[in-house]
Amino acid sequence: VPYRFVDDEWIRMGDTVWTAASAEPTRCIRFLQNGVNTRWDVVVRNETGRTPIYFSEVWDEERHYSIRSAPYFLSRATQAARENWIPIATILTILLGGSTAFALLHSRNREKATILADIKEELNKARDMQRSLFPSRKLRNDDLEITGVCHSMQECGGDYYDYFEMRDGSVLFTVADVAGHGYAAALRMSSIHYHLHSGELSVPDPAHILSQLNRNLAAAGRPSEFVTHFLARVSADGRRLWYASAGHPGAVLVRGDGRIETLDSTGLPLGIMPDAEYEQRSVELGPLDLVVAFTDGLLEATNHRDEEYGEERVIDVLSRYNRKNLDAIISALFESVTGFQGRIAQLDDIAIIAARVASS
């Protein structure tokens, strides 16, 4: 039976589907969703404009597209045809043509579902690939322990943290924030990871490393694709920390006796000016000193009153939990900011890294 769809897209609420049949005058069939996903009103109208015949029944999902719906509607249509003097051959033609069309739509839906599944699989691969760039385990030696966590608002994000031992026995740890979100930011982040692990770090000083990263990123991207970066190095004996910052929020140092210090440093974000210079500072570390660095997604998280979480709340949590293990400290920060936000969705990626000096 010939049939034609003017629009071959999905049938949605309020859509109209026209079916041209070869027998008798042309009829149209209209499907109007009736409040729930499985209820439709079927309207049959002949071309002379006679009063429509309404069928209103509940179909299951399979009947929407299956030829098996024909017997069901045949019985309903036969009764309606007798009552309204419409030839049964016309009703049969419309029903069979419509059922065939439903089967075709069902096939197309399966094709679309397959494409969506393939896309989802690729997105999951990209997410897993990015996660593989983060350290797979804590770094722990006789003098230092470091761990970190990143929560992205999408499958992939631009926040980054890392830590690893240098050739001289010192430990480098870093947290960075690429402008933007999603896969473009994740790609930029992966380039930072590559530069840090490529063996090109001839001088382990944080300021020198930031200068190298800045030149590479400025040559490869646009100023709008800048990166903020906090970079620190702990001596092999765990007693001194050198740090530098490229426009990144300062880290928090909680001394073993509970005193709080902020590790601030000045410098432009990476990727804006290739000849930018970065200031390096250093502090002595003592037993049980705790250093926590984070991206601005933590500080700038907002609640329903549009208030920001801010550094004061970070310091308050660290003051109360600084004697806990590193995992508990990071979890406390995430729980605190989540409670602060309430029902407000996370609008930025958040990465947190924590390092603690051994007790002796």
Phi, psi and omega in degrees: 000126180294142173210160182211136172254128175293320180234118185267016178282180179300147174278119181238178182303127177085358180288155177240132179240127181255132178238121179264120181254154184276336184263135178064178180300154182298135176243157172240148176241129180240134179246121178240119179293139191244059171093322178236163189295335187250016182238129183225146169260126179255123184245122177250125182225131177276168190287349177275357174085023178295164182303132182297155171257126183254130167246131178227101181223163178268125175255148168277172186301323183292323181293337179302326189235355190264146176294342180291351176284346185299312180301323180298311182283338178298316180296320179292319183290325179298316178298316180294323181295319179295318183291332185246007175059043173256132182304133181297330179299323179293316179299317179301315181299316181294315183295315181293319177296318180294320180295320176298320179296321178299318179298321178295316178299320179299320177297317179295322178298320178296322178297316178297320179297323178295317179297315179298322178295321178296317179297316180299321179297318179294321178296321178295323177296318179297319178298314181295324179295318179294318180298331180292344178282338178283154177303138183277344180208167176296153169261124182217126172224193184293339187246344190207149173226134181222142172208169181201166180214145175229129174247114180264146179282342176236183179303319177234158181211183184252002177277147188215141170219154182198158173201143179194160180276142176269171183296331182275005179092349175287167182240130177258132172223150190208154171220137186219160182221113178275137178302134179094186182222177172076206192284329177296316178294322179296323178295318178297319179298321180296329178292325176296315179301317181298314182297322181291330185253008185278353182085008181272000183277079183292328178242124186280001181294134181305317181297319179294319179297317178298321178297318178297312179300318182298315180298317180295315182290322179295325180285333187261346186223194179254154180304331180290346180262042185288166181226128170268147192207129170248128185228132182223153176228132179253133181299161184301331179269001177073019186251356176217143179234127172254141182212157176210156183225141174246080178066021185259151175303144180293146175284164179248129176252118176255113181291160180302333179268006176098351179294147183249134173228152176250130181266086180264150174202152184259158177156147179290151171303153181290145174094000181267306180235120185296336182258018180297146179250151184233137182273136178248136177233167179215154176220152173280145178246147178238176180305134177067011173297141183239130176242127179234123177241155187202166176268167185290349175300332176287312183292325188264006174299137186242158175253190184291345176266008180065027175272144178271150180299309169079165184291327182299320179290324176300311181297322179298315179296315181295325178295325182276334187245007188296340178273352179283170176289165187298320179299318180293324179295313180295318178299321179297321178296315180294319178295322180294314182289326177294317176296324178295319181289330183065235181272000178287131183290151175293123185256356181211155174293152178226124174237139180226136176230140182227137179228138180227136177282145180297163184289338179207000000 
